[in-house]
Amino acid sequence: MREHIETSLDQLDHPPTEEDVALVLRQLGPAEAVAASWADGEPGAWTPASGEQRSFRNSALAIICVVLALFSVGALAVPVAGVVFQVVALVVTWLLARRATTLRLVHLAAAVVTGGALVGSIVLMLFFYSASSGPTDGSEPTSVPVSSLD
């Protein structure tokens, strides 16, 4: 435990204060929990208890991913302009999903929704392009009289 505390305090860019030491000890959790986890397995397999600061950061990142996914779906209304935003949103949500330690399913779901919106935009762009291009053989489109449809 001492090595973990010293390593955590060495990573600070200022001399450790009492609050810094208290934060590291809170992240470690109770000594009984640390001892029990080391007794069950290897000492390297133990991870410190998540602190409030880490939990808030992960929740904020998950919210950012969800918002990016929702904006990507909204960008389906303007498929040509929305593709650039959707590509950026997909990269950001995917990178955050890979780095997430908690709420990983939320991050992955946001990345999947963003990717689906990107695919949808590409399909819409292709549909609009093919619909606006008209006949491809150079002839004028022919119209069918309504009376002949009866």
Secondary structure, 3 states (H helix, E strand, C coil): CHHHHHHHHHCCCCCCCHHHHHHHHHHHCCHHHHHHHHHHCCHHHCCCCCCHHHHHHHHHHHHHHHHHHHHHHHHHHCHHHHHHHHHHHHHHHHHHHHHCCCCHHHHHHHHHHHHHHHHHHHHHHHHHHHHHHCCCCCCCCCCCCHHHHC
